[in-house]
Amino acid sequence: AQSVAQPEDQVNVAEGNPLTVKCTYSVSGNPYLFWYVQYPNRGLQFLLKYITGDNLVKGSYGFEAEFNKSQTSFHLKKPSALVSDSALYFCAVRDIEGQNFVFGPGTRLSVLP
Amino acid sequence: KAGVTQTPRYLIKTRGQQVTLSCSPISGHRSVSWYQQTPGQGLQFLFEYFSETQRNKGNFPGRFSGRQFSNSRSEMNVSTLELGDSALYLCASSSRPVAGARTDTQYFGPGTRLTVL
């Protein structure tokens, strides 16, 4: 069965600095990977996904993610963090056999002014 | 294009009562999935409906049920509410069934926050 780990409950970064939110996965076969963001009292908003092709995926709001098959990772990155990026970030995975999305536990990102 | 809408946004119920939550998917989307989000358990899949048929079900008791109408709108019902049912219930839609379209993106509504007293 597929699974997702987000090893950090909380990530703090200063505004203007680069940010990374980590995600590792376990699936059988090729993975389909997604990042979502959740602001307080809101649903999840889609940021980006990796299906195939270029390992660097660009998404909404200046975010990008790098797929690394050998390390089974799909880390979310942004070159310059904004205070408004502060939110809860979820990584999700599906595999070839997967029926559902499996979400990681979430990482709370705090961007400090 | 309007996003996924969920009603009501907030609900307060007491133990033993039942509740019905509603979800309207993005226009043209025929798949609706439901998730429960709690601080302790994170996001957990409840079930998915496509073309009025339940396609998949998560590991929840039979008190949790749902249905989908011909216009793709979906309702979720929880009977005999327990304190542990307090959660944010999220609905997500996609154009094709989740199992048959692994590359499709699910789009989420704002959720219904249910509090059971």
Interface residues (C-beta under 8 A of the other chain):
Chain A: Y32 F34 Y36 N41 R42 G43 L44 Q45 F46 K49 I51 F90 R94 D95 I96 G98 Q99 N100 F101 F103 G104 P105 G106
Chain B: V4 Q6 S33 G42 L43 F45 E48 N56 G58 L90 A92 V98 A99 R102 T103 T105 Q106 Y107 F108 G109 P110 G111 R113
